[in-house]
Amino acid sequence: MRYSRLVNKNSRTRMKVVSGLILLSLVMVLSAEGEGASGLTVMLRERVEIVDDVIRLGDIAQISGDAPHGVEKLRSVVIGNAPLPGKTRRIGKDYLMIHLKRYDIETSGIVFSGPEAVEVLRRSVLIPREKLENVVLNFIVENIPWGRDRIRVTDIRVSEAVILPQGDISYAVMLPDNMSLSGAVALAIMFTVNGEFKKKVWATARIEMEIDAVFTKRPVGRYQVITEDDLTVRKVCLSDVPGTIIMNEDEAVGKRAKRTINAEVLLRTDLLEFPPVVKRGDVVTIVAESGTLRVSTIGEVRQKGYKGEKIKVVNFDSKKEIYARVVDSNTVVVDF
C-alpha cells in the first residue's frame, strides 16, 4: 500500500507540473505578442522522439519568424503530456489550432505547414526479464546469511520486462518485513529515473540451503547396531527435509535401528535409539552407598534398561524386588 500511495502522489505531482508549465508557457507567449507573434511559421515534423514528460511545440515543429524572441516563446509552449516510454502519440494540426486558441493565442498570423499530424515517440530504455533475474540473484547472494556455496537459487521469475524513460536510472530491491531469504520469497524492484519514482515490479524466487545429511548405505535390520560402514553423507536441501534428520555420522554410530531400515534412507532421530545396557535376565552387581558405607550384592535384571535409567532388579539374598539405576552392563546402583 505504501508504494501505491507513492505512485498516486507522483501522478498528481506530474499533472500539477504539466498544468503549471502550460500556463507559464502561454503567459510567456502572450507577453511576446507585441514583439511580433504574427508572421511566424510552424512546420510540423513527421516523427520526433522526446525524452521529457511533456511535449513542447518546439519538439514537434520547426518554428521561424522575424521576431527571435517570439519564436523562442512559441517553441516553449507545452502541448501536453508525453506518451508513456516506448509508446507513441499523434498530434495533428487541428489539435494544435484548438489547443492554442483555447488559451487565447492568436493563430491567424501563424502559418502551419508540413504533414497533417506528427507522431511523437517517447524515448525509452528496455530492461529485459533476464537482466532483472540477475538483479534478483545478485541481491540474494549479497544478502544471504549463509555462504554462497551452501545455497541454491532456483525458479527466479519476474512479472514483466521494464520500460523506462531515458535518464539516470537506479533501482532498489526490497524484501517484505515478514519474509526471510529462505524457501519461496517475493521481492519488489523499485525503479527511479533522475531521482523520481517510475516503476515497481515483483519477482519471486526459491532459495534452497544445502546441508549434510546421513543416509543408510545398505539395509539395516531391526535392533542392529549402526556402524560407519552402514552410513554415507550427502547434501540435501533444508526445505525438503524434516527437522529431525541426522546430519553427522557420530550421531548415529553406536545406536541401533528401532525397525528395519532400507538402503538409501535419510536417517531421522526417531528411527534410532541407544541399545539397552542391560536386558531382562542379566545378572548384575547391586551397589548401595551412603557416605563411607558401601554394600554390594548380586541380583537379576527384570527389564531392559539404558544407562542412567532406573529399572527393576531382584536381590538374590533377600528375594526382594527393588529399583536401581543402571551404571553399566554389570552394575546398578540403589539411590538413597
N, C-alpha and C positions, 0 to 999 in steps of 0.2 A: 504493500500500500504506500509506503514511503516513496518508492520510485514512481508510482503513478502520480502522486502529487507533484513530483519534480517535473514530469512530462507536461502536466496541465499548466503548471506555472510557467514553464518555458514557452508553451504555445501562446499563452496570454501575453507574455512579455514581448514575444515576437510580433504579435498583432499590434501592440501599442507602438513598437518601434517603427513598423512599416507605416502605420497611420501617421505617426509624427513626421516621418521622412516625406510622405506625400504632401502633407500640409506645408512643411517647411519649403520643399522644392517649389510648390505652387506660389507661395508668398514671394519667393525669390524671383520667379518668372514674371509675376505680375508687377513687381517693382522694377523689372527691366523693360517693361513695355515702352516706356518713354525713351528708351535708348535704342529703339529700332527692332521691336518684336516682330514687326511686319517685314516682309521681304526675305523671310527665312525659307530655306529649302530642306525638307526632311525626306531623305531617300532611304527607304527600308532595305535591310539586307534580307536575303532569302533564308539564311540559317546562321544562328550565332550560338556560342557556348559561353555561359557565365559561371561565375564562382559564388557570387554573393547570394544572400537570401531574398533580395529584391531585384526587380527588373527596372532599369532606368532607360529613358528614351535614348540616351547616348549609347546604350549597349546594343540596341537593335536597329539603329539608324545612323546614317551619316548626315550630320546637320551642318549647313553652311549658310552664310549670310554676310551682310556688310557690317553688322554690329557684333564684334567679337564677344562682348560681354553678354549680349542677348543669346548668342549661340551657346555659350558655356552654361547659362542658366537653363536653357531648354534641354540641354544634354542631361542635366541633373534631375529632371522631372522623374519621379518614381511612378512607374506604370502599374505596378502590383507585385504580388508575391512571385518569387521564382518557383519553378516546378520542383518536385522532390528530386533528390540526387539520382541521376541516371534516367530521369523522365523528361518529357518534352511538353511544351505548351505553345499553341499557335495564337498569335496576336495579329489581328487584321487592321486595315486602315480604318474601317468603320468603328472598331472598338476604340482606337486612338482618338478619333474625332469626338466620339461621345464622351470619352474619359476627360479630354481636355476641356470641352465645353461645360462639363458638369462642374468644373471649378472655375468657370468664367474666364477661361483663357481664349482670347480672340484668335480664331483659326483662319479667318478669311484672308489674312496676309501671309499664311504659311502654305507653301506648295509641297504636296506629298507626291512622291514618285517611288518607283521600284515595284516589287511584287505586291499583290493584294494582301498578303499575310507573311509574317516572319515566324519561323519555327525556332523556339528558344529551348536549348538543351542545357540542363544543369550539369556541370562537370562533376564527376564523382570518382570515388575510389572503391573498387570491389575487393572485399576481403573474403576469400572463399572459405568453405567449411573446413578444408584440410588445414588451412593456417589457423583457424580458430581451435581446431582439435589440438594442434601443437601448443597453442596458448594454454589450454586446459591442462595438458600433460605437464608442461613446464611448471605451472602453478602447483600441481600436486607434488611433483618431485621436490620442489624447493620448500614446501611446507609440511611434508610428511614427517612425523616424529620418529620414523624408523629409517634404517639405511636403505638406499635405493635398491641394493641387491636383494632385499627381503620383501619387496613388494612387486606386484604385477598389476598394471593398469589396463583394463580392457573395456570394450563397449563404450568408447567415447562417442557421444552423439551431440550434435549442435542443431538447434531448432531451425536455423536458416543461415544462409550467407548474409553478409552485411554490406550494404551500400551506403557510403557516407559522402558528404560533400568534401571537396578538396580543402586542405588546410593542415594545421598541426594536429595530427590525430594521436590520441593517447587512450589507454584503456586501463581498467582495474577489474580484477577477478575477485568476486565476493562469495564467501561460504556462509549460508544461513547460520544464525547463532545456535540453533538447536540441532546442528548436524556436525558430525566429525568426519575426518578423512579416512573412513573405513566402510567397506561394503558398498552399497549403492549410494551415490552422492549426487546432489544437484548444485550447480554453480551458476551465478549470474555474471555476465561480462558487460560492464558499463563502458560506453564509448563517449568521448568528448572530442570536439573539434574546436580548436582555438580557445580552449577552456570552457566551452559551452556544451552541456549535456545534449547528446543527439540520439543515442540508441542503447537499448538493453536487449540482450539475447540470453536465452537459457541453454545450458549444456548439462548433460548427465554423463556419469562415468561409474565404473565399478572398480574398486580398489581392493585387491586381494593381497593379504600379507602371508608370506610363506614362512612356515615353521617346521622344525624337525618333529617327526612322529615315528613311533616304534610300531613295526608290523611283524607278524609271525612269518618266519621264512618257510616253515613246514608245519604240518598238523601237530597239535599238542593235545594229549589225552587228558581226561578228567583227573584232577589231583596230581597231574605230572608237574614236577618242579621245573621251572624255567631256567635255561642256561643261555649263555651268549650265543651258542650255535643255533638256538631256536629263533633268533631275532635278526631284524635288519632295520635300518633307519632310512626314511625317505622324507622329502619335503612335501608338505601339503598346504593348501590354502586354509587359513584360520577360519574364514567364514563358512567353510564347507564341512567342518568337523565339530563334534560336541566338545564341551568344555572339560570333559573328564578324560581326555586322551592322555596317554603316557608319552612324554617327549624325550625321555632319557632311558637308555637300556638299564642303567643302575636301579631304576625304579621298578623294574620287572624281574631282573635276575634274582633267584633265590625264592621267589614267590611261586605259588602253584596255581594251576588253572582250576576255576570253580566248576567248569564244564569243558567238554571237548571244544577246541578252537581249531578251525580250519586254517590252512595256509593262506597267506596274503590278507590277513585280517588286521585292521587297525586296532591296536590294543587300547582298552579303556580300563580305568581303575576298578570298575565293577566286575571285570572278568577275572581278576586275580585276587588272591589272598595269601597271607603268610601261612605256611604249613603249620599245623599244631605241633607244639614242642613235645607234648605227651598225649597219649591216647588211652582209652579205656583198657584196663587190664595191666598197664605198665606198673612195675614195682619201682617205687621211689623212696628216697630218704625224706622223712618229715622232720623239719627242724623247728624248734621253738626256742626263742631267745628273749630274755628280759634282763637288761643291764649286763652284768658279767656272767649271768647264768645261761647256759646253753644246753638244751636237751635234744636228743635226736632219737628217732626210731624208724622202723620200716613200715611202709603202708602200700596200699594199692589204689591206683587211679580209677575213678568211677566214670569219668567223662573226658573227652578230649579237651585240651587246654593250650592256650597260647602264652607266650612269655608275658608275665605281669598280670595274667588273668587269674581270678580265684575260681577254684574248682573243688569238687567233692573228692575226698580221699578217705580210705578206711584204715584206721590204726590197727595193725595186726595184733598188738599186745592187748589193747582194750576192746577191740572189735567195734569201736565207736566210729561213726561217720562224722567227719569234720570238714571245714573249708580251709584251704591253704592256697597260697599264691605261688604260681609257677615261676621258678628261677631259671631252670634249665631242664634238659631231658631226664635228669637224675634227681633233682632236688625241688621240694616245695617247702614254703615257709608259712608257719602259723603266725599271724599278726595279732599281737595283744593290744 
